[in-house]
Amino acid sequence: MAVIHDGQSGGTLESGCFSAAGPGCFPTGDAWWQRDRDRLCSRRGGRIIGTDQSSIYPPEATELPSVGYYRKLPSEGVVSLRPSLIVASENAGPPEVIEQLKQLGISVVMVSDKPDLESLRSRVETVARALGKPEQGKLLLEEMESALASVEETTIPALGAMTIVMRGGKLLGAGADTAANVVLETAGLKNVLAEQNAYRPLSAEVVSALAPDVIIVTSSTVESMGGVEKVKQSPVIAMTPAVQNSRVIVLDDMLAQGFGLRFPQAIAKVQDGVLGAAN
């Protein structure tokens, strides 16, 4: 969620806009975005004054006040930041808090938050309009589409793959209806967990039967497990073709699961990882 103030303190934002869905609505990091990070997010001298706890990219996001989990927003915490504009995922809530914020005269813009390109395009356009920067939003989309077309020209073997994350001490695998699934498929891989929805716990028996040739693991999972070698030694995946053939690819959490404007970058990193392991 982005809490954006366009009032009297002046200055412009240099870190980007954030979404309550976790990914940055307009994340920095891509070369084409770094050229001018505040070209869309500054609004008449306004600035972002707060985020939710899922806003971890870019790093500057973590330096801002957090209003907690975007599905359980505390009205008092949000109001205390004195925002004039709130940009939030369509999944943000509770509904009564969103309604209360509106009744207080705060402009609340809800954005599409589904794991598909159409939702991403809608999200960018909606935020750009809310900031009074529709042309900049259009430019961002054009650049993203160009980058996406470029990576889609790359061909890799259509191997079976899965994305894994550590949550609550358990390894979970990403099924259909997830951003991770779209990353795999767009990169040219086959998600071996496509028959399930969302994220589900993994067992050695299930993973062994699915025999993924490629495993994408998030950077936070690698960190929490003590390094990529520790991940490979996990009984859940140790005997997979992916581990045996060194096709375990570490991907930044927001790239693997965020579905923001860095989506083409996520595709490229997966493709590079697969092709690099093949050489």
C-alpha positions as CSV (number, residue, x, y, z in Angstrom):
1,M,0.0,0.0,0.0
2,A,1.2,3.5,-0.7
3,V,0.3,6.3,1.6
4,I,1.1,9.4,-0.5
5,H,1.1,13.0,0.7
6,D,0.9,15.8,-1.8
7,G,0.7,18.6,0.8
8,Q,3.0,21.2,2.0
9,S,6.3,19.6,3.0
10,G,7.7,19.8,-0.5
11,G,10.3,17.6,-2.1
12,T,10.0,14.7,-4.4
13,L,10.2,11.0,-3.9
14,E,13.3,9.1,-5.0
15,S,12.4,5.6,-4.0
16,G,9.3,4.6,-6.0
17,C,5.6,3.7,-5.3
18,F,4.6,0.7,-3.3
19,S,1.6,-1.5,-3.3
20,A,-0.2,-3.2,-0.4
21,A,0.0,-6.4,-2.5
22,G,3.7,-6.7,-1.6
23,P,5.3,-5.8,-5.0
24,G,6.2,-2.3,-5.8
25,C,3.6,-0.8,-8.1
26,F,6.5,1.0,-9.7
27,P,9.7,-0.7,-8.4
28,T,13.1,0.6,-9.1
29,G,16.0,-1.5,-10.2
30,D,15.7,-2.0,-13.9
31,A,18.1,0.2,-15.9
32,W,15.3,1.9,-17.8
33,W,13.6,2.8,-14.5
34,Q,16.7,4.0,-12.7
35,R,17.1,6.8,-15.2
36,D,14.5,8.8,-13.4
37,R,13.0,7.1,-10.4
38,D,10.7,9.9,-9.3
39,R,9.3,10.8,-12.7
40,L,5.9,9.3,-11.9
41,C,5.7,9.0,-8.1
42,S,6.2,12.7,-7.3
43,R,3.0,14.5,-7.4
44,R,3.0,18.3,-7.2
45,G,5.9,18.1,-4.8
46,G,4.3,15.3,-2.8
47,R,6.0,12.3,-1.2
48,I,5.3,8.8,0.0
49,I,5.0,8.9,3.8
50,G,4.3,5.3,4.6
51,T,4.0,1.7,3.4
52,D,2.7,-1.6,4.7
53,Q,5.0,-4.4,6.0
54,S,5.1,-6.3,2.7
55,S,6.7,-3.3,0.9
56,I,10.3,-4.5,1.0
57,Y,11.5,-3.3,-2.4
58,P,13.2,-1.0,-3.2
59,P,15.3,-0.9,0.0
60,E,14.2,2.7,0.7
61,A,10.7,1.3,1.3
62,T,11.8,-0.3,4.5
63,E,12.9,3.1,5.8
64,L,9.4,4.5,5.8
65,P,6.8,4.1,8.5
66,S,4.9,0.9,8.2
67,V,1.1,0.7,8.9
68,G,1.2,-3.1,9.3
69,Y,-0.3,-5.9,7.3
70,Y,-2.3,-4.6,4.3
71,R,-5.2,-7.0,4.9
72,K,-5.5,-5.8,8.5
73,L,-4.9,-2.1,8.3
74,P,-5.3,-0.1,11.6
75,S,-7.3,3.0,10.9
76,E,-5.5,4.9,13.7
77,G,-2.1,4.1,12.4
78,V,-2.9,5.1,8.9
79,V,-4.6,8.3,9.9
80,S,-1.7,9.3,12.2
81,L,0.4,9.7,9.0
82,R,-2.0,12.3,7.8
83,P,-2.2,11.1,4.2
84,S,-4.1,12.9,1.4
85,L,-4.0,9.9,-0.9
86,I,-3.8,6.1,-0.2
87,V,-3.1,3.7,-3.0
88,A,-3.9,0.1,-2.0
89,S,-4.4,-3.4,-3.4
90,E,-8.0,-4.4,-4.1
91,N,-7.3,-7.0,-1.4
92,A,-6.5,-4.5,1.3
93,G,-8.8,-4.2,4.3
94,P,-10.7,-4.8,6.4
95,P,-13.5,-3.2,4.3
96,E,-14.8,-1.2,7.3
97,V,-11.4,0.4,7.7
98,I,-11.2,1.3,4.1
99,E,-14.7,2.8,4.3
100,Q,-13.7,4.8,7.5
101,L,-10.7,6.3,5.8
102,K,-12.9,7.4,2.9
103,Q,-15.4,9.0,5.3
104,L,-12.5,10.9,6.8
105,G,-12.0,12.6,3.5
106,I,-8.9,10.7,2.5
107,S,-8.7,9.8,-1.2
108,V,-8.4,6.0,-1.4
109,V,-7.6,4.4,-4.8
110,M,-7.9,0.6,-5.0
111,V,-5.8,-1.1,-7.7
112,S,-6.1,-4.4,-9.4
113,D,-4.0,-7.1,-7.8
114,K,-4.2,-10.3,-9.8
115,P,-1.2,-12.4,-11.0
116,D,-1.5,-11.6,-14.7
117,L,-0.3,-9.0,-17.1
118,E,-3.7,-7.4,-17.6
119,S,-3.9,-6.7,-13.9
120,L,-0.4,-5.2,-14.0
121,R,-1.2,-2.9,-16.8
122,S,-4.4,-1.8,-15.1
123,R,-2.5,-1.2,-11.8
124,V,0.1,1.1,-13.5
125,E,-2.6,3.0,-15.4
126,T,-4.7,3.4,-12.2
127,V,-1.9,4.7,-10.1
128,A,-0.7,7.0,-12.9
129,R,-4.1,8.6,-13.1
130,A,-4.3,8.9,-9.3
131,L,-1.0,10.8,-9.4
132,G,-2.0,13.0,-12.2
133,K,0.7,11.4,-14.4
134,P,-1.1,9.4,-17.1
135,E,1.5,10.0,-19.8
136,Q,4.3,8.8,-17.5
137,G,2.3,5.7,-16.7
138,K,1.9,5.1,-20.4
139,L,5.6,5.5,-20.9
140,L,6.4,3.0,-18.2
141,L,4.1,0.4,-19.7
142,E,5.6,0.9,-23.1
143,E,9.1,0.3,-21.7
144,M,7.9,-2.7,-19.8
145,E,6.2,-4.2,-22.9
146,S,9.4,-3.6,-24.9
147,A,11.5,-5.4,-22.3
148,L,9.0,-8.2,-22.1
149,A,9.0,-8.7,-25.9
150,S,12.8,-8.9,-25.8
151,V,13.0,-11.7,-23.2
152,E,10.1,-13.6,-24.9
153,E,12.4,-14.0,-27.9
154,T,14.7,-16.2,-25.8
155,T,14.1,-19.9,-26.1
156,I,14.9,-22.4,-23.3
157,P,14.1,-26.1,-22.9
158,A,10.5,-26.6,-21.7
159,L,11.6,-28.2,-18.5
160,G,9.4,-29.0,-15.5
161,A,9.9,-26.5,-12.7
162,M,8.7,-25.3,-9.3
163,T,9.1,-22.2,-7.2
164,I,9.6,-22.8,-3.4
165,V,9.5,-20.5,-0.5
166,M,10.0,-21.0,3.3
167,R,7.0,-19.8,5.4
168,G,6.4,-20.7,9.0
169,G,9.3,-23.2,9.0
170,K,7.8,-25.1,6.0
171,L,8.8,-25.3,2.4
172,L,5.8,-24.3,0.2
173,G,5.4,-24.7,-3.6
174,A,3.7,-22.1,-5.8
175,G,0.8,-23.5,-7.8
176,A,-1.6,-21.9,-10.3
177,D,-3.0,-18.4,-9.7
178,T,0.3,-17.1,-8.4
179,A,2.8,-14.6,-9.8
180,A,5.4,-17.3,-9.5
181,N,3.4,-19.5,-11.9
182,V,3.3,-16.8,-14.5
183,V,7.0,-16.2,-14.2
184,L,7.7,-19.9,-14.9
185,E,5.4,-20.2,-17.8
186,T,6.4,-16.9,-19.4
187,A,10.0,-17.9,-19.1
188,G,9.2,-21.1,-21.1
189,L,9.1,-23.6,-18.3
190,K,6.3,-25.9,-17.1
191,N,5.1,-25.5,-13.5
192,V,4.9,-29.1,-12.1
193,L,2.6,-27.7,-9.4
194,A,0.1,-26.1,-11.8
195,E,-2.6,-28.6,-10.7
196,Q,-2.8,-26.9,-7.2
197,N,-3.8,-23.4,-6.3
198,A,-1.8,-20.9,-4.4
199,Y,1.0,-22.0,-2.1
200,R,0.9,-25.5,-0.5
201,P,3.3,-27.4,1.8
202,L,5.7,-29.7,0.0
203,S,6.7,-33.3,0.9
204,A,9.6,-35.3,-0.3
205,E,7.2,-37.9,-1.7
206,V,5.3,-35.4,-3.8
207,V,8.3,-33.6,-5.0
208,S,10.1,-36.8,-5.9
209,A,7.1,-37.9,-8.0
210,L,7.0,-34.6,-9.8
211,A,10.7,-34.6,-10.4
212,P,11.3,-30.9,-11.3
213,D,14.2,-30.2,-13.6
214,V,14.4,-26.6,-12.3
215,I,13.7,-25.2,-8.9
216,I,13.4,-21.5,-8.2
217,V,14.0,-20.5,-4.6
218,T,13.5,-17.1,-3.2
219,S,16.4,-15.2,-1.6
220,S,14.7,-14.9,1.7
221,T,14.3,-18.7,1.8
222,V,18.0,-19.1,1.1
223,E,18.9,-16.7,3.9
224,S,16.5,-18.4,6.4
225,M,17.9,-21.8,5.6
226,G,21.5,-20.8,5.9
227,G,22.6,-20.7,2.3
228,V,21.8,-22.3,-1.1
229,E,23.7,-25.5,-0.3
230,K,21.5,-25.9,2.8
231,V,18.5,-25.5,0.6
232,K,19.8,-28.2,-1.8
233,Q,20.3,-30.5,1.2
234,S,16.7,-30.3,2.3
235,P,15.2,-33.8,2.2
236,V,12.2,-32.3,0.4
237,I,14.2,-31.5,-2.8
238,A,17.6,-33.2,-2.4
239,M,16.9,-36.0,-4.8
240,T,15.3,-34.0,-7.5
241,P,16.8,-33.6,-11.0
242,A,17.0,-29.9,-10.4
243,V,19.5,-30.4,-7.5
244,Q,21.4,-33.2,-9.2
245,N,21.9,-31.1,-12.3
246,S,22.6,-27.8,-10.5
247,R,19.4,-26.1,-11.8
248,V,18.5,-24.4,-8.5
249,I,18.0,-20.7,-9.3
250,V,17.9,-18.1,-6.5
251,L,15.6,-15.2,-7.3
252,D,14.8,-12.1,-5.3
253,D,11.5,-12.4,-3.5
254,M,9.9,-9.5,-5.3
255,L,11.0,-10.8,-8.7
256,A,9.7,-14.3,-8.0
257,Q,6.4,-13.3,-6.4
258,G,5.9,-9.6,-6.9
259,F,4.6,-9.2,-10.5
260,G,5.5,-5.5,-10.8
261,L,7.3,-3.7,-13.6
262,R,10.4,-5.8,-13.0
263,F,8.5,-8.8,-14.4
264,P,10.7,-8.9,-17.6
265,Q,13.7,-8.9,-15.4
266,A,12.4,-11.9,-13.5
267,I,11.9,-13.8,-16.7
268,A,15.4,-13.0,-17.9
269,K,17.0,-14.2,-14.7
270,V,15.2,-17.5,-14.8
271,Q,16.1,-18.0,-18.5
272,D,19.7,-17.1,-17.8
273,G,19.8,-19.5,-14.9
274,V,18.5,-22.4,-17.0
275,L,20.7,-21.7,-19.9
276,G,23.8,-21.2,-17.7
277,A,23.2,-24.5,-16.0
278,A,23.0,-26.2,-19.4
279,N,26.5,-24.9,-20.4
